[in-house]
Amino acid sequence: MSKDRRKIYRVVSTRRRKKIRTSFKLDKALKKASDSNERLASCTDQGFIRSKRRPRPKQRGRIVRVADLFSGCGAMSVGVEEACRALGLCFKPVLAIDFNKNASTIYKVNFPEAHVQTADIRAIFRGNLRARVSAAEQKLKKKVRCVDIAIAGPPCQGHSDLNNHSRRKDPKNGLYYRIIRFAKIMKPTHLIIENVPAVVHDRGRVVSRARKALQSLNYHIVLDGFVNMADIGVPQTRSRHVLVASLKRAKELKDILVRYRRRKRSVSWAIQDLLSARSDSIMDRESGKTERASQRIRYLFEHGAYNLPNRLRPPCHRSNNHTYNSVYGRLC
């Protein structure tokens, strides 16, 4: 911590016993010079989230080449970038693929140096594991060269319990398996795939098939299970299925999750500073809502409630036989 207590330093010890220090500016000075590790970790994460300027990444040193599949605007890439910064490594985004043109455009703004493709991944990695390398795959492999870490968040709508139309049998669920074809062609050293918990119930058994296929490609399965993101500091009750594979033997991620367990954090902890944001930007504008939705919102605040009573919910959300009771509620 700096002398004026307005800057906090994060120190990470690497396996080679090298200490890497990075800093974060705080909105206001800490009251006490000596605080608990939990409090300091909270201030560090909050400093990163609320920062109006993106931290400057390391420019020299070992390069980590990253590919982002179903990249969206690049949220997962930002996470890997910050992890690299904490470890004194150079983050290099070498590939991003997304079907949505707007998302790809924003990714390119966030990571100008990346090779970004607006495309259906099935048009590039279209064969099964035994199929010959196609011309499109060969061209991309030549351009991208090696990949250290591949991250992927394939579409979850076909797995979501909120989907009453194509749940468990949506054709897009097979996109999960395109990641495995990517792994066969590009051979990333490490692979991280996240999705909703219900992905394990897919009728096509995409997770179990992916795991078996990765093992046939000599990957070690480091983690195949559920992670409650609130346990590691995310200010949201959000469980995710995570599959992590590596060509190198690595420490069990379950041990790492225990080590970095955090107390639950509120939404206000993360975004309360946005209350003072004033801008004409679309990012700062309130989304449109119906009069019925406005009535529900007023009820929550007028009654100091965080969840709507059943009588005020739509008929389809009055049953207790689901896990999304908080859909019509107020975040805390």
C-alpha positions in Angstrom: 0.0 0.0 0.0 1.2 3.5 -0.8 1.9 6.1 1.9 -1.3 8.0 1.1 -3.2 4.7 1.1 -4.8 5.5 -2.2 -2.8 2.9 -4.1 -2.6 -0.8 -3.4 0.0 -3.2 -4.6 -0.6 -6.8 -5.6 2.4 -9.1 -5.2 2.4 -12.5 -6.8 5.1 -15.1 -6.2 5.8 -17.4 -9.2 6.9 -21.0 -9.1 10.4 -19.8 -9.7 10.2 -17.6 -6.6 10.1 -14.4 -8.5 7.8 -11.7 -7.1 5.7 -9.7 -9.5 4.2 -6.4 -8.3 1.3 -4.6 -10.0 -0.7 -1.6 -8.6 -4.3 -0.4 -8.4 -5.6 3.1 -7.7 -8.4 3.3 -5.2 -11.5 5.6 -5.2 -10.7 6.8 -1.7 -7.9 6.2 0.8 -8.1 3.2 3.0 -8.8 4.1 6.6 -6.3 1.7 8.1 -2.8 1.0 7.0 -2.9 -2.6 8.1 -5.9 -4.5 6.9 -6.8 -8.2 6.6 -5.9 -10.1 3.4 -9.6 -10.4 2.6 -10.1 -6.7 2.8 -7.0 -6.0 0.7 -8.0 -8.5 -1.9 -11.4 -6.9 -2.0 -9.9 -3.5 -2.5 -7.6 -4.8 -5.3 -10.5 -6.4 -7.2 -12.7 -3.4 -6.7 -9.9 -1.1 -7.9 -9.6 -3.1 -11.1 -13.4 -3.3 -11.8 -14.0 0.4 -11.1 -10.9 1.7 -13.0 -11.8 4.2 -15.7 -8.7 3.3 -17.5 -7.6 -0.1 -18.6 -4.4 -1.2 -16.8 -1.3 -1.1 -19.1 -0.3 -4.7 -20.0 3.3 -5.8 -19.8 5.2 -5.2 -23.0 8.2 -7.4 -22.5 8.9 -10.9 -21.3 7.4 -14.3 -22.0 4.4 -14.1 -24.4 1.2 -15.9 -23.8 -0.7 -16.4 -27.1 -4.5 -16.6 -26.6 -7.4 -17.7 -28.8 -11.0 -16.7 -27.9 -13.8 -18.8 -29.4 -17.3 -17.5 -29.2 -15.5 -14.4 -28.1 -18.3 -11.9 -27.7 -16.8 -8.5 -26.8 -13.8 -10.2 -25.1 -14.7 -10.5 -21.4 -12.9 -13.8 -21.0 -9.9 -12.4 -22.8 -9.8 -9.5 -20.4 -9.6 -12.0 -17.5 -6.7 -13.8 -19.1 -5.0 -10.5 -19.9 -5.2 -9.4 -16.2 -4.0 -12.8 -15.1 -1.0 -12.4 -17.4 -0.3 -8.9 -16.0 -0.4 -10.3 -12.5 2.2 -12.9 -13.4 4.5 -10.5 -15.4 3.6 -12.2 -18.7 2.8 -10.6 -22.1 -0.8 -11.2 -23.2 -1.1 -11.6 -26.9 -4.6 -12.2 -28.4 -3.9 -14.1 -31.7 -7.4 -15.1 -32.6 -11.1 -14.3 -31.9 -14.1 -15.9 -33.6 -17.7 -14.9 -33.1 -20.8 -15.1 -35.3 -22.1 -11.7 -34.2 -20.6 -8.8 -36.2 -21.3 -6.2 -33.5 -19.5 -8.4 -30.9 -16.5 -8.9 -33.2 -16.3 -5.2 -33.9 -16.2 -4.4 -30.2 -13.6 -7.2 -29.6 -11.4 -5.6 -32.3 -11.7 -2.2 -30.5 -10.7 -3.9 -27.2 -7.9 -5.9 -28.8 -6.7 -4.1 -32.0 -3.8 -6.5 -32.5 -6.0 -9.6 -32.6 -6.9 -11.5 -35.7 -10.7 -11.3 -35.5 -13.1 -13.4 -37.7 -16.8 -12.8 -37.9 -17.9 -16.3 -38.8 -19.8 -19.4 -37.9 -17.2 -21.6 -36.3 -18.7 -24.6 -38.1 -17.7 -23.1 -41.4 -14.0 -23.2 -40.3 -13.8 -26.2 -38.0 -16.3 -28.4 -39.7 -15.0 -32.0 -39.6 -15.0 -34.6 -36.9 -11.9 -35.6 -35.1 -10.8 -38.1 -37.7 -11.4 -35.8 -40.7 -8.5 -34.5 -42.7 -7.4 -30.9 -42.2 -9.5 -28.6 -44.4 -8.2 -25.7 -46.5 -9.8 -23.2 -44.1 -8.3 -24.9 -41.1 -4.9 -25.0 -42.7 -5.1 -21.4 -43.7 -6.0 -20.3 -40.1 -3.4 -22.5 -38.5 -0.7 -21.0 -40.7 -1.8 -17.4 -39.8 -2.2 -17.9 -36.1 0.6 -20.4 -35.6 0.8 -21.6 -31.9 -1.8 -21.1 -29.1 -0.9 -21.3 -25.5 -4.4 -20.8 -24.0 -7.7 -21.3 -25.8 -10.8 -20.0 -24.0 -14.4 -20.6 -25.1 -17.9 -19.8 -23.9 -20.2 -21.6 -26.5 -23.9 -20.6 -26.7 -25.8 -21.7 -23.6 -29.4 -21.0 -24.8 -29.9 -24.6 -25.8 -28.9 -25.8 -22.4 -30.6 -23.2 -20.2 -33.5 -24.2 -18.0 -35.2 -20.9 -19.2 -35.5 -22.4 -22.7 -38.8 -24.3 -23.0 -38.5 -24.7 -26.8 -35.3 -26.5 -27.7 -33.8 -27.3 -24.3 -31.4 -30.3 -24.3 -31.8 -30.9 -28.0 -31.0 -27.5 -29.6 -28.8 -28.0 -32.8 -26.5 -25.2 -31.5 -25.5 -27.4 -28.5 -23.2 -29.2 -30.9 -21.1 -26.1 -31.2 -19.5 -27.2 -27.9 -17.8 -30.0 -29.9 -16.4 -27.6 -32.4 -14.0 -26.5 -29.7 -12.6 -30.0 -29.6 -12.0 -29.9 -33.4 -10.2 -26.6 -32.8 -8.0 -28.3 -30.1 -7.1 -31.1 -32.5 -6.0 -28.7 -35.3 -4.5 -25.8 -33.2 -3.2 -27.9 -30.2 -3.5 -25.2 -27.6 -1.4 -26.0 -24.5 -4.4 -25.2 -22.2 -8.1 -25.1 -22.9 -10.9 -23.5 -20.8 -14.6 -24.0 -21.6 -17.4 -22.5 -19.5 -21.1 -22.9 -19.8 -24.3 -23.2 -17.8 -24.6 -26.1 -15.4 -27.4 -27.7 -17.5 -24.9 -28.4 -20.3 -24.2 -31.8 -18.6 -27.8 -32.8 -19.3 -27.6 -32.3 -23.1 -29.0 -35.2 -25.0 -26.0 -35.3 -27.3 -23.7 -35.7 -24.2 -21.5 -32.9 -25.4 -19.5 -32.6 -22.2 -18.7 -36.3 -21.8 -17.9 -36.7 -25.5 -15.7 -33.6 -25.3 -13.8 -35.0 -22.3 -13.3 -38.4 -23.9 -12.1 -36.8 -27.1 -9.7 -34.4 -25.3 -8.2 -37.4 -23.5 -7.7 -39.2 -26.8 -5.7 -36.1 -27.9 -3.4 -36.5 -24.9 -5.0 -33.7 -22.8 -5.1 -34.0 -19.0 -8.5 -33.1 -17.6 -7.7 -30.6 -14.8 -11.3 -29.8 -13.9 -14.7 -31.0 -15.1 -17.3 -29.7 -12.7 -19.3 -26.8 -11.3 -17.9 -23.6 -9.9 -20.0 -21.1 -7.8 -18.6 -17.9 -9.0 -19.7 -16.1 -5.8 -17.1 -18.3 -4.0 -14.3 -16.7 -5.9 -15.4 -13.1 -5.7 -17.9 -12.6 -8.4 -20.7 -10.4 -7.0 -23.5 -12.6 -8.4 -25.0 -15.9 -7.5 -23.9 -17.7 -10.6 -22.9 -21.4 -10.9 -21.1 -22.4 -14.1 -19.8 -25.7 -15.5 -16.1 -25.4 -16.3 -14.0 -27.9 -18.3 -10.3 -27.3 -18.1 -7.8 -29.4 -20.1 -4.0 -29.2 -20.5 -1.3 -30.9 -22.4 0.9 -30.4 -19.3 0.2 -31.8 -15.9 -1.1 -29.0 -13.7 -2.2 -28.5 -10.1 -5.7 -29.5 -9.5 -7.9 -26.4 -9.9 -10.1 -27.5 -7.0 -7.2 -26.8 -4.7 -6.7 -23.3 -6.3 -10.5 -22.6 -5.9 -10.2 -23.4 -2.2 -7.1 -21.2 -1.8 -8.8 -18.2 -3.5 -12.2 -18.5 -1.9 -13.7 -15.1 -1.1 -16.5 -13.8 1.0 -19.7 -13.1 -0.9 -19.7 -9.6 -2.5 -22.7 -7.4 -3.2 -23.6 -5.9 -6.5 -23.2 -2.4 -4.9 -19.6 -3.4 -4.1 -18.9 -3.7 -7.8 -21.0 -1.0 -9.5 -22.2 1.5 -7.0 -19.8 4.1 -8.5 -21.9 4.0 -11.7 -24.7 5.9 -9.8 -22.7 9.1 -10.5 -22.1 8.3 -14.1 -23.6 10.9 -16.4 -23.2 10.4 -20.1 -25.2 10.2 -23.4 -23.4 7.0 -24.2 -25.6 4.0 -24.8 -23.6 2.3 -22.1 -24.9 4.7 -19.5 -28.5 4.8 -20.7 -31.3 3.0 -18.9 -32.8 0.2 -20.9 -36.5 0.5 -22.0 -39.1 -1.3 -19.9 -42.9 -1.8 -20.0 -45.3 -0.1 -17.6 -45.9 -3.6 -16.0 -42.2 -4.0 -15.4 -42.0 -0.5 -13.9 -44.8 -1.4 -11.5 -42.9 -4.5 -10.4 -39.7 -2.4 -9.8 -41.6 0.2 -7.8 -43.1 -2.6 -5.6 -39.7 -3.9 -4.7 -38.4 -0.5 -3.6 -41.6 0.6 -1.9 -41.7 -2.6 0.2 -38.0 -3.0 0.7 -38.2 -6.4 -1.0 -35.7 -8.2 -3.1 -38.0 -10.8 -4.6 -41.5 -10.4 -6.0 -44.3 -12.3 -4.4 -45.8 -15.0 -6.7 -49.0 -13.0 -7.3 -47.0 -10.3 -9.0 -45.0 -12.5 -11.3 -46.0 -13.7 -14.8 -47.9 -17.0 -14.5 -45.0 -19.0 -16.0 -42.7 -17.9 -13.1 -45.1 -18.5 -10.2 -44.0 -22.1 -9.8 -41.3 -23.0 -7.3 -40.1 -25.9 -9.4 -37.2 -24.0 -10.9 -33.9 -22.4 -9.8 -34.5 -18.9 -11.1 -36.8 -17.4 -8.5 -34.7 -14.2 -8.5 -35.4 -13.4 -12.2 -38.1 -11.0 -11.0 -36.1 -9.5 -8.1 -33.8 -6.8 -7.0 -30.0 -7.3 -6.8 -28.3 -6.7 -3.5 
